Amino acid sequence: MRPTEKPFTLTAQKVSCGRCCLRELCAPVEVTPEQEELLHALVRQQHLNIRRGEHLYHAGMPFHSLFAIHTGSFKTYMLADNGRERVEGFYLSGDMLGMDGISGDTYTLSAMALEDTGVCVLPFQRLEEITRELPLQRQFHRMMSREINRDKGIMMMLGQMTADERLAVFLLNLSQRYEARGFSATEFTLKMSRQDIANYLGLKAETVSRLLSRFQDDGLLTISGKSVRLADLNQLRGVLGFGDGIYFDQLP
């Protein structure tokens, strides 16, 4: 933890699992009430409140837990040799963090809160034990695989796109993810900075700002500060050459 950061707050509290990334573990198979309580007890056991700008973990720290985002959002990033950030992904409520640490027993990325955020702590060893005790191990592995492949898929896709297409994909993906969480698909807040978006898309911050202004001039969206309203989703998809009703299966 960096000296300028205050320790995060650890509390024990019950949180809603309705939009949690673990809902697939809790619901898809028949379990006894005792088994169900065992699984929910793990989720309820520890809850971290991370202030905006503070880190959940840093690259190089020993891996011990996964983290399910209950409220708020994070960015994950790594530092290049020149000290500049390379943003690897943005995570919203219901997403899971920390899987970058599984293979090497250390976190390979740093995770910083983009706003005041709450996460459930899922000690990995105990989580594996529970999924073995309950008939849930396959679902657990499938969920982790999907999360990992999703991130790889979007990075490969962005690498083959123009700047316009990268920004369109980014906005459409956020739209889809907010809609999946029960929020508006056309009006949302960009929690991340223009620089973060640029780092993620492999563009310059001024390019992102210029493209947002052009998208607005073209009637694709209205933007005020961090608030975005997408005027026509199909027209925005048209930037990618997609027709009506096209959605993405592998986006972060």
Residue pairs with C-beta under 8 A, 6 or more apart in sequence:
1 7
1 55
1 58
2 55
2 58
5 53
5 54
5 55
6 51
6 54
8 48
8 49
8 50
8 51
8 54
8 56
9 48
9 49
10 46
10 47
10 48
11 46
11 47
11 48
11 49
12 44
12 45
12 46
12 47
13 44
13 47
14 44
15 43
15 44
15 47
15 70
15 118
15 120
16 70
17 23
17 26
17 40
17 43
19 93
19 94
19 181
19 182
20 43
20 68
20 70
20 94
20 120
21 68
21 69
21 94
21 95
21 96
21 143
21 147
22 39
22 43
22 68
22 96
22 120
22 122
24 139
24 143
25 39
25 131
25 136
25 139
25 140
25 143
26 36
26 39
26 40
28 136
28 139
29 134
29 135
29 136
29 139
31 39
31 134
31 135
35 133
35 134
38 130
38 133
38 134
39 130
39 134
39 136
42 122
42 123
42 126
42 127
42 130
43 68
43 120
43 122
44 120
45 121
46 120
46 121
47 70
47 118
47 119
47 120
47 121
48 56
48 67
48 118
48 119
48 121
49 116
49 117
49 118
50 56
50 72
50 113
50 116
50 117
50 118
50 119
51 113
51 116
52 113
52 114
52 115
52 116
52 117
53 112
53 113
54 112
54 113
55 110
55 111
55 112
55 113
56 67
56 74
56 97
56 111
56 112
56 113
56 119
57 98
57 101
57 107
57 110
57 111
58 107
58 110
59 78
59 79
59 106
59 107
59 108
59 109
59 110
60 106
60 107
61 101
61 106
61 107
62 105
62 106
62 107
63 98
63 101
63 102
63 104
63 105
63 106
63 107
63 124
64 123
64 124
65 98
65 121
65 122
65 123
65 124
66 96
66 97
66 98
66 99
66 122
66 124
66 127
67 96
67 97
67 98
67 111
67 119
67 120
67 121
67 122
68 94
68 95
68 96
68 97
68 119
68 120
68 122
69 91
69 92
69 93
69 94
69 95
69 96
69 97
69 117
69 118
69 119
70 93
70 118
70 119
70 120
71 93
71 117
71 118
72 93
72 113
72 114
72 115
72 116
72 117
72 118
72 119
73 90
73 91
73 92
73 93
73 113
73 114
73 115
73 117
73 191
73 192
74 90
74 91
74 97
74 111
74 112
74 113
74 114
74 117
75 87
75 89
75 90
75 91
75 111
75 112
75 114
75 192
75 196
75 200
76 87
76 88
76 89
76 91
76 97
76 100
76 109
76 110
76 111
76 112
77 85
77 86
77 87
77 88
77 109
77 110
77 112
77 199
78 85
78 86
78 88
78 108
78 109
78 110
79 85
79 86
79 110
80 86
84 199
85 196
85 199
86 199
87 192
87 196
87 199
87 200
88 109
88 151
88 200
89 151
89 200
89 252
90 114
90 191
90 192
90 196
90 200
90 252
91 97
91 111
92 177
92 178
92 181
93 181
94 181
95 147
96 143
96 144
96 147
97 111
97 119
98 107
98 111
98 124
99 144
99 147
99 148
100 107
100 108
100 109
101 107
101 108
102 124
102 144
114 191
114 192
114 196
115 191
127 140
128 137
128 140
130 136
131 137
131 139
131 140
149 250
150 250
150 251
150 252
151 252
153 250
153 251
154 169
154 173
154 250
154 251
154 252
157 169
157 250
157 251
158 166
158 169
158 201
158 202
159 202
161 169
163 201
163 203
163 207
163 211
164 211
164 239
165 239
165 240
166 201
166 202
166 203
167 197
167 201
167 203
167 208
167 211
167 212
167 215
168 236
168 237
168 239
168 240
169 240
169 248
169 251
170 197
170 200
170 201
171 221
171 228
171 230
171 236
172 233
172 236
172 237
172 240
172 248
172 251
173 248
173 251
173 252
174 188
174 190
175 185
175 186
175 188
175 230
175 233
176 185
176 247
176 248
176 251
177 251
178 184
178 185
178 188
179 185
185 230
185 233
186 229
186 230
186 231
186 233
187 227
187 228
187 229
187 230
188 227
188 228
189 226
189 227
189 228
190 197
190 226
190 227
190 228
191 226
192 200
194 205
194 208
194 209
195 205
197 203
197 205
197 208
198 204
198 205
198 207
198 208
201 208
212 221
212 223
215 221
215 223
215 236
216 222
216 223
219 231
219 232
219 235
220 230
220 231
220 232
220 235
220 236
220 239
221 228
221 229
221 230
221 231
221 236
222 228
222 229
222 231
223 229
230 236
234 243
234 244
234 245
237 243
237 244
237 246
